[in-house]
Amino acid sequence: MEPVEINAGAWYLRALRADERIDDRPALAEGGITDPDYVAIRTAQWDAETHFSWAVCEPTTAELVAEIIVTPTGDTSADLSGWARSGYEPALETGATAVRRFMEGALGLRIP
């Protein structure tokens, strides 16, 4: 599956990136994620449909402030987790609500 972008009001959700235009790795490092292959791994997981992840971003700068991860656990269920950089917990909460609606409405996955 191709990554899906979501508008969550004050926040913009997109796939993680590490390219010539946007590099999320410095923000990921602030969140404790220092694996240089992390973005590539998350991209491959989208392709395999084993995990779905979103960078919760400031809409004007595209700066990553949080990450939301959905892991399918069965035919109709999934777990949702995430983390936020210090001070951005409200972005994580808002983004998680939007992702939950998307997963349940578009993919039929129930998130407890």
DSSP file (Angstrom, degrees, kcal/mol; ACC not computed):
  #  RESIDUE AA STRUCTURE BP1 BP2  ACC     N-H-->O    O-->H-N    N-H-->O    O-->H-N    TCO  KAPPA ALPHA  PHI   PSI    X-CA   Y-CA   Z-CA
    1    1 A M              0   0    0      0, 0.0    48,-0.2     0, 0.0     3,-0.1   0.000 360.0 360.0 360.0 141.3    0.0    0.0    0.0
    2    2 A E        -     0   0    0      1,-0.1    41,-0.0    45,-0.1     0, 0.0  -0.573 360.0 -93.7 -76.3 144.4    1.2    3.5   -0.7
    3    3 A P        -     0   0    0      0, 0.0     2,-0.5     0, 0.0    -1,-0.1  -0.295  39.6-138.6 -58.7 144.8    1.4    5.8    2.3
    4    4 A V        -     0   0    0     -3,-0.1     2,-0.3    10,-0.1     0, 0.0  -0.917   6.2-141.2-111.3 129.8   -1.7    7.9    2.9
    5    5 A E        -     0   0    0     -2,-0.5     2,-0.4     9,-0.1     9,-0.2  -0.685  18.3-163.1 -88.2 144.3   -1.5   11.6    3.9
    6    6 A I  E     -A   13   0A   0      7,-2.2     7,-3.1    -2,-0.3     2,-0.7  -0.993  15.8-142.9-131.9 133.2   -4.0   12.8    6.5
    7    7 A N  E     -A   12   0A   0     -2,-0.4     5,-0.2     5,-0.2     3,-0.1  -0.862  18.4-179.2 -92.4 118.8   -5.1   16.4    7.3
    8    8 A A  E >   -A   11   0A   0      3,-2.7     3,-0.9    -2,-0.7     2,-0.9  -0.329  47.2-104.4-114.3  49.0   -5.7   16.5   11.1
    9    9 A G  T 3  S+     0   0    0      1,-0.3    -1,-0.2    86,-0.0    86,-0.0  -0.558 108.9  16.6  72.1-106.6   -6.7   20.1   11.4
   10   10 A A  T 3  S+     0   0    0     -2,-0.9     2,-0.3    -3,-0.1    -1,-0.3   0.553 128.0  59.5 -76.8  -7.0   -3.7   22.0   12.9
   11   11 A W  E <   -A    8   0A   0     -3,-0.9    -3,-2.7    47,-0.1     2,-0.5  -0.912  69.1-145.4-127.2 150.7   -1.4   19.1   12.0
   12   12 A Y  E     -AB   7  57A   0     45,-2.3    45,-3.1    -2,-0.3     2,-0.5  -0.957  13.0-155.0-116.0 129.3   -0.4   17.4    8.8
   13   13 A L  E     +AB   6  56A   0     -7,-3.1    -7,-2.2    -2,-0.5     2,-0.3  -0.907  26.5 149.1-110.4 130.4    0.3   13.6    8.7
   14   14 A R  E     - B   0  55A   0     41,-1.8    41,-4.0    -2,-0.5    -9,-0.1  -0.902  49.2 -75.5-147.0 171.6    2.5   12.1    6.1
   15   15 A A        -     0   0    0     -2,-0.3    39,-0.1    39,-0.2     2,-0.1  -0.355  58.8 -93.8 -67.4 153.6    5.0    9.2    5.6
   16   16 A L        -     0   0    0     37,-0.2     2,-0.3    23,-0.1    -1,-0.1  -0.386  49.1-162.0 -64.2 148.4    8.4    9.5    7.1
   17   17 A R        +     0   0    0     -3,-0.1     7,-3.1     2,-0.1     8,-0.3  -0.975  31.2 173.1-138.4 151.0   11.0   11.0    4.7
   18   18 A A  B     +E   23   0B   0     -2,-0.3     5,-0.3     5,-0.3     2,-0.2  -0.560  47.3 111.3-151.1  79.3   14.8   11.2    4.3
   19   19 A D  S    S-     0   0    0      3,-3.0    -2,-0.1    -2,-0.1     0, 0.0  -0.667  83.8 -73.5-138.4-168.8   15.4   12.7    0.9
   20   20 A E  S    S+     0   0    0     -2,-0.2     3,-0.1     1,-0.2     0, 0.0   0.695 128.1  40.2 -69.8 -17.7   16.8   15.9   -0.7
   21   21 A R  S    S+     0   0    0      1,-0.3     2,-0.4     0, 0.0    -1,-0.2   0.848 126.4  16.1 -96.8 -42.6   13.6   17.9    0.2
   22   22 A I        -     0   0    0     -6,-0.0    -3,-3.0    41,-0.0     2,-0.5  -0.999  56.9-172.4-138.1 132.7   12.8   16.6    3.8
   23   23 A D  B     +E   18   0B   0     -2,-0.4     4,-0.3    -5,-0.3    -5,-0.3  -0.927   4.9 179.3-127.6 106.7   14.9   14.7    6.2
   24   24 A D     >  +     0   0    0     -7,-3.1     4,-2.6    -2,-0.5     3,-0.3   0.551  60.5  94.8 -80.8  -8.3   13.1   13.5    9.3
   25   25 A R  H  > S+     0   0    0     -8,-0.3     4,-2.4     1,-0.2    -1,-0.2   0.852  80.8  51.9 -59.5 -39.6   16.1   11.8   10.8
   26   26 A P  H  > S+     0   0    0      0, 0.0     4,-1.5     0, 0.0    -1,-0.2   0.922 113.6  44.8 -62.4 -40.6   17.2   14.8   13.1
   27   27 A A  H  > S+     0   0    0     -4,-0.3     4,-1.0    -3,-0.3    -2,-0.2   0.882 111.8  53.0 -68.9 -37.3   13.7   15.0   14.6
   28   28 A L  H ><>S+     0   0    0     -4,-2.6     5,-2.6     1,-0.2     3,-0.7   0.908 105.7  54.4 -62.2 -40.5   13.6   11.2   15.0
   29   29 A A  H ><5S+     0   0    0     -4,-2.4     3,-1.7     1,-0.3    -1,-0.2   0.869 102.1  57.1 -61.5 -36.4   16.9   11.4   16.8
   30   30 A E  H 3<5S+     0   0    0     -4,-1.5    -1,-0.3     1,-0.3    -2,-0.2   0.799 106.3  51.3 -63.0 -26.7   15.3   14.0   19.2
   31   31 A G  T <<5S-     0   0    0     -4,-1.0    -1,-0.3    -3,-0.7    -2,-0.2   0.353 128.5-100.6 -89.6   4.8   12.7   11.3   19.9
   32   32 A G  T < 5S+     0   0    0     -3,-1.7     2,-0.8     1,-0.2    -3,-0.2   0.513  84.8 126.4  91.8   5.2   15.4    8.7   20.6
   33   33 A I      < +     0   0    0     -5,-2.6    -1,-0.2    -6,-0.1    -2,-0.2  -0.857  18.6 155.1-102.0 107.3   15.3    7.0   17.2
   34   34 A T        +     0   0    0     -2,-0.8    -1,-0.1    -5,-0.1    -5,-0.1   0.384  23.6 125.7-115.6   1.9   18.8    6.9   15.8
   35   35 A D    >   -     0   0    0      1,-0.2     3,-1.8     2,-0.1     4,-0.3  -0.492  53.7-147.4 -63.0 119.8   18.8    3.9   13.4
   36   36 A P  T 3  S+     0   0    0      0, 0.0     4,-0.2     0, 0.0     3,-0.2   0.705  97.5  50.6 -65.1 -17.5   19.9    5.4   10.1
   37   37 A D  T 3> S+     0   0    0      1,-0.2     4,-2.7     2,-0.1     5,-0.2   0.353  78.0 105.3 -97.8   4.8   17.7    2.9    8.3
   38   38 A Y  H <> S+     0   0    0     -3,-1.8     4,-2.5     1,-0.2     5,-0.2   0.891  80.4  46.8 -56.0 -46.3   14.5    3.7   10.3
   39   39 A V  H  > S+     0   0    0     -4,-0.3     4,-2.2    -3,-0.2    -1,-0.2   0.918 113.6  48.7 -64.3 -43.1   12.8    5.7    7.5
   40   40 A A  H  > S+     0   0    0     -4,-0.2     4,-2.3     2,-0.2    -1,-0.2   0.889 110.8  51.5 -63.3 -39.2   13.6    3.0    4.9
   41   41 A I  H  X S+     0   0    0     -4,-2.7     4,-2.1     2,-0.2    -2,-0.2   0.938 110.2  48.0 -63.2 -46.9   12.3    0.3    7.3
   42   42 A R  H  X S+     0   0    0     -4,-2.5     4,-1.7     1,-0.2    -2,-0.2   0.876 110.7  52.2 -62.7 -36.8    9.0    2.2    7.8
   43   43 A T  H  X S+     0   0    0     -4,-2.2     4,-2.0     1,-0.2    -1,-0.2   0.928 109.8  48.4 -64.1 -44.6    8.7    2.7    4.1
   44   44 A A  H  X S+     0   0    0     -4,-2.3     4,-2.3     1,-0.2    -2,-0.2   0.857 107.7  55.9 -63.5 -35.2    9.1   -1.1    3.5
   45   45 A Q  H  X>S+     0   0    0     -4,-2.1     5,-1.8     2,-0.2     4,-1.0   0.864 105.0  51.9 -67.4 -35.4    6.5   -1.8    6.2
   46   46 A W  H ><5S+     0   0    0     -4,-1.7     3,-0.7     2,-0.2    -2,-0.2   0.956 110.5  49.1 -60.2 -48.8    4.0    0.3    4.3
   47   47 A D  H 3<5S+     0   0    0     -4,-2.0    -2,-0.2     1,-0.3    -1,-0.2   0.888 116.7  40.9 -58.1 -40.9    4.7   -1.7    1.2
   48   48 A A  H 3<5S-     0   0    0     -4,-2.3    -1,-0.3    -5,-0.1    -2,-0.2   0.565 104.9-131.2 -84.0  -9.5    4.3   -5.0    3.0
   49   49 A E  T <<5S+     0   0    0     -4,-1.0    -3,-0.2    -3,-0.7     3,-0.1   0.832  73.7 119.7  59.9  35.6    1.3   -3.7    5.0
   50   50 A T  S   <S+     0   0    0     -5,-1.8     2,-0.3     1,-0.4    -4,-0.1   0.721  81.2   7.7 -97.8 -27.8    2.8   -4.9    8.3
   51   51 A H        -     0   0    0     -6,-0.9     2,-0.4    20,-0.2    -1,-0.4  -0.980  63.5-155.0-149.0 145.5    3.0   -1.5   10.0
   52   52 A F  E     - C   0  70A   0     18,-2.8    18,-3.3    -2,-0.3     2,-0.4  -0.989  18.8-177.6-121.6 132.5    1.7    1.9    9.0
   53   53 A S  E     - C   0  69A   0     -2,-0.4     2,-0.4    16,-0.2    16,-0.2  -0.968  10.4-163.5-134.6 150.1    3.4    5.0   10.3
   54   54 A W  E     - C   0  68A   0     14,-2.6    14,-2.3    -2,-0.4     2,-0.6  -0.991  17.7-137.9-131.2 137.6    2.8    8.8   10.1
   55   55 A A  E     -BC  14  67A   0    -41,-4.0   -41,-1.8    -2,-0.4     2,-0.6  -0.854  22.2-142.7 -86.2 122.2    5.0   11.7   10.8
   56   56 A V  E     -BC  13  66A   0     10,-2.9     9,-3.3    -2,-0.6    10,-1.2  -0.808  33.5-171.5 -87.2 120.5    2.8   14.3   12.6
   57   57 A C  E     -BC  12  64A   0    -45,-3.1   -45,-2.3    -2,-0.6     7,-0.2  -0.834  36.1-109.6-125.3 151.7    4.1   17.6   11.1
   58   58 A E     >  -     0   0    0      5,-2.1     4,-2.7    -2,-0.3     3,-0.4  -0.654  37.7-139.0 -66.1 122.8    3.9   21.3   11.5
   59   59 A P  T  4 S+     0   0    0      0, 0.0    -1,-0.1     0, 0.0   -48,-0.1   0.790  95.6  47.9 -66.7 -27.2    1.9   22.2    8.3
   60   60 A T  T  4 S+     0   0    0      1,-0.1    -2,-0.0     3,-0.1    -3,-0.0   0.792 128.1  21.9 -84.1 -26.6    3.9   25.3    7.5
   61   61 A T  T  4 S-     0   0    0     -3,-0.4    -1,-0.1     2,-0.1     3,-0.1   0.577  90.7-131.7-113.9 -14.5    7.4   23.8    7.9
   62   62 A A     <  +     0   0    0     -4,-2.7     2,-0.3     1,-0.2    -2,-0.0   0.623  50.2 159.5  66.6  15.7    6.8   20.0    7.5
   63   63 A E        -     0   0    0     -5,-0.3    -5,-2.1     1,-0.1     2,-0.3  -0.534  43.6-120.8 -72.0 129.7    8.8   19.5   10.7
   64   64 A L  E     +C   57   0A   0     -2,-0.3    -7,-0.2    -7,-0.2     3,-0.1  -0.548  39.8 164.1 -71.6 127.6    8.2   16.2   12.4
   65   65 A V  E     +     0   0A   0     -9,-3.3    20,-2.9     1,-0.4     2,-0.3   0.521  65.7   2.9-118.5 -14.4    6.9   16.6   15.9
   66   66 A A  E     -CD  56  84A   0    -10,-1.2   -10,-2.9    18,-0.3    -1,-0.4  -0.973  60.7-136.4-161.5 165.5    5.5   13.2   16.6
   67   67 A E  E     -CD  55  83A   0     16,-2.5    16,-1.9    -2,-0.3     2,-0.4  -0.999   9.8-160.8-134.1 138.8    5.1    9.7   15.0
   68   68 A I  E     -CD  54  82A   0    -14,-2.3   -14,-2.6    -2,-0.4     2,-0.4  -0.968   8.8-167.8-118.4 133.9    2.1    7.5   15.0
   69   69 A I  E     -CD  53  81A   0     12,-3.0    12,-2.7    -2,-0.4     2,-0.5  -0.980   5.8-166.8-125.2 131.9    2.4    3.7   14.3
   70   70 A V  E     -CD  52  80A   0    -18,-3.3   -18,-2.8    -2,-0.4    10,-0.2  -0.980   4.6-169.6-117.6 128.3   -0.4    1.3   13.5
   71   71 A T  E     - D   0  79A   0      8,-2.6     8,-2.6    -2,-0.5   -20,-0.2  -0.955  21.1-132.1-119.0 111.9    0.3   -2.4   13.6
   72   72 A P  E     - D   0  78A   0      0, 0.0     6,-0.3     0, 0.0     3,-0.1  -0.398  23.4-178.8 -60.3 136.5   -2.4   -4.8   12.3
   73   73 A T        -     0   0    0      4,-2.3     2,-0.3     1,-0.2     5,-0.2   0.401  62.4 -15.6-117.5  -2.5   -2.9   -7.6   14.8
   74   74 A G  S    S-     0   0    0      3,-1.2    -1,-0.2     1,-0.0     3,-0.1  -0.940  92.3 -61.2-176.2-169.1   -5.5   -9.7   13.0
   75   75 A D  S    S+     0   0    0     -2,-0.3    -1,-0.0     1,-0.2     3,-0.0   0.837 131.2  12.7 -65.2 -32.9   -8.0   -9.5   10.1
   76   76 A T  S    S+     0   0    0     33,-0.1    34,-3.3    34,-0.0     2,-0.3   0.223 116.1  71.4-131.8  15.4  -10.0   -6.7   11.7
   77   77 A S  B     +f  110   0C   0     32,-0.3    -4,-2.3    -3,-0.1    -3,-1.2  -0.911  46.2 175.6-134.7 161.6   -7.9   -5.2   14.5
   78   78 A A  E     -D   72   0A   0     32,-2.0     2,-0.4    -2,-0.3    -8,-0.0  -0.986  25.5-122.9-157.5 157.3   -4.8   -3.2   15.0
   79   79 A D  E     -D   71   0A   0     -8,-2.6    -8,-2.6    -2,-0.3     2,-0.4  -0.846  21.1-152.8-103.6 144.6   -2.7   -1.6   17.8
   80   80 A L  E     +D   70   0A   0     -2,-0.4     2,-0.3   -10,-0.2   -10,-0.2  -0.968  23.6 157.0-117.9 132.2   -1.9    2.1   17.7
   81   81 A S  E     +D   69   0A   0    -12,-2.7   -12,-3.0    -2,-0.4     2,-0.3  -0.881   4.8 154.4-140.8 174.2    1.2    3.6   19.4
   82   82 A G  E     -D   68   0A   0     -2,-0.3     2,-0.3   -14,-0.3   -14,-0.2  -0.979  24.6-136.4 177.1 176.2    3.3    6.7   19.0
   83   83 A W  E     -D   67   0A   0    -16,-1.9   -16,-2.5    -2,-0.3     2,-0.4  -0.970  12.4-151.4-148.8 158.5    5.6    9.2   20.6
   84   84 A A  E     -D   66   0A   0     -2,-0.3   -18,-0.3   -18,-0.2     5,-0.1  -0.981  24.0-110.7-134.5 146.4    6.0   13.0   20.6
   85   85 A R    >   -     0   0    0    -20,-2.9     3,-2.5    -2,-0.4   -54,-0.1  -0.408  64.3 -69.8 -66.2 154.1    8.9   15.3   20.9
   86   86 A S  T 3  S+     0   0    0      1,-0.3    -1,-0.2   -56,-0.2   -55,-0.0  -0.199 123.9  15.6 -52.3 127.9    8.8   17.2   24.2
   87   87 A G  T 3  S+     0   0    0     -3,-0.1    -1,-0.3     1,-0.0     4,-0.1   0.331 105.7  89.2  91.4  -6.5    5.9   19.8   24.2
   88   88 A Y    X>  +     0   0    0     -3,-2.5     4,-1.6   -23,-0.2     3,-0.6   0.103  42.2 117.2-111.5  22.2    4.1   18.2   21.3
   89   89 A E  H 3> S+     0   0    0      1,-0.2     4,-2.3     2,-0.2     5,-0.2   0.867  74.0  57.8 -57.8 -38.2    1.9   15.7   23.1
   90   90 A P  H 3> S+     0   0    0      0, 0.0     4,-2.5     0, 0.0    -1,-0.2   0.867 103.4  53.8 -61.7 -33.3   -1.3   17.5   21.9
   91   91 A A  H <> S+     0   0    0     -3,-0.6     4,-2.7     2,-0.2    -2,-0.2   0.905 108.1  50.1 -64.2 -40.7   -0.1   16.9   18.3
   92   92 A L  H  X S+     0   0    0     -4,-1.6     4,-2.7     2,-0.2    -1,-0.2   0.926 111.5  48.0 -62.5 -45.3    0.2   13.2   19.0
   93   93 A E  H  X S+     0   0    0     -4,-2.3     4,-1.8     2,-0.2    -2,-0.2   0.930 114.3  45.3 -62.5 -46.4   -3.3   13.1   20.5
   94   94 A T  H  X S+     0   0    0     -4,-2.5     4,-1.8     1,-0.2    -2,-0.2   0.925 115.3  47.7 -63.5 -45.2   -4.9   15.0   17.6
   95   95 A G  H  X S+     0   0    0     -4,-2.7     4,-2.6     1,-0.2    -2,-0.2   0.897 108.7  54.0 -63.4 -41.0   -3.0   12.9   15.0
   96   96 A A  H  X S+     0   0    0     -4,-2.7     4,-2.6     1,-0.2    -1,-0.2   0.880 106.6  52.4 -62.4 -38.2   -3.9    9.6   16.7
   97   97 A T  H  X S+     0   0    0     -4,-1.8     4,-2.0     2,-0.2    -1,-0.2   0.924 111.6  46.2 -62.8 -44.2   -7.6   10.5   16.6
   98   98 A A  H  X S+     0   0    0     -4,-1.8     4,-2.2     2,-0.2    -2,-0.2   0.899 113.3  48.9 -66.1 -40.9   -7.4   11.2   12.9
   99   99 A V  H  X S+     0   0    0     -4,-2.6     4,-3.1     2,-0.2     5,-0.3   0.912 108.8  53.2 -65.8 -42.4   -5.4    8.0   12.2
  100  100 A R  H  X S+     0   0    0     -4,-2.6     4,-2.4     1,-0.2     5,-0.3   0.930 110.2  47.9 -58.0 -46.0   -7.9    5.9   14.2
  101  101 A R  H  X S+     0   0    0     -4,-2.0     4,-2.8     1,-0.2     5,-0.3   0.921 113.8  47.8 -61.1 -43.3  -10.8    7.3   12.1
  102  102 A F  H  X>S+     0   0    0     -4,-2.2     4,-3.0     2,-0.2     5,-0.9   0.946 112.5  47.4 -62.8 -49.2   -8.9    6.6    8.9
  103  103 A M  H  X5S+     0   0    0     -4,-3.1     6,-2.3     1,-0.2     4,-0.8   0.902 118.2  41.3 -62.0 -41.6   -7.9    3.0    9.9
  104  104 A E  H  <5S+     0   0    0     -4,-2.4     4,-0.5    -5,-0.3    -1,-0.2   0.919 123.3  37.6 -72.5 -43.1  -11.4    2.2   11.0
  105  105 A G  H  <5S+     0   0    0     -4,-2.8    -2,-0.2    -5,-0.3    -3,-0.2   0.916 127.9  29.0 -77.4 -44.0  -13.2    3.9    8.1
  106  106 A A  H  <5S+     0   0    0     -4,-3.0    -3,-0.2    -5,-0.3    -2,-0.1   0.857 134.9  24.2 -88.1 -37.3  -10.9    3.2    5.2
  107  107 A L  S  <<S-     0   0    0     -5,-0.9    -3,-0.2    -4,-0.8    -2,-0.1   0.502  94.0-125.9-110.2  -5.5   -9.3   -0.1    6.1
  108  108 A G        +     0   0    0     -4,-0.5     2,-0.6    -5,-0.4    -4,-0.2   0.745  58.0 146.3  68.7  22.6  -11.9   -1.6    8.5
  109  109 A L        -     0   0    0     -6,-2.3     2,-0.4    -9,-0.1   -32,-0.3  -0.838  41.4-142.7 -96.2 123.5   -9.3   -2.1   11.2
  110  110 A R  B     -f   77   0C   0    -34,-3.3   -32,-2.0    -2,-0.6   -34,-0.0  -0.709  11.1-162.2 -85.9 128.7  -10.7   -1.7   14.7
  111  111 A I              0   0    0     -2,-0.4   -32,-0.1   -34,-0.2    -7,-0.0  -0.949 360.0 360.0-113.4 115.1   -8.3    0.0   17.2
  112  112 A P              0   0    0      0, 0.0    -1,-0.1     0, 0.0   -33,-0.1   0.520 360.0 360.0 -65.9 360.0   -9.2   -0.5   20.8
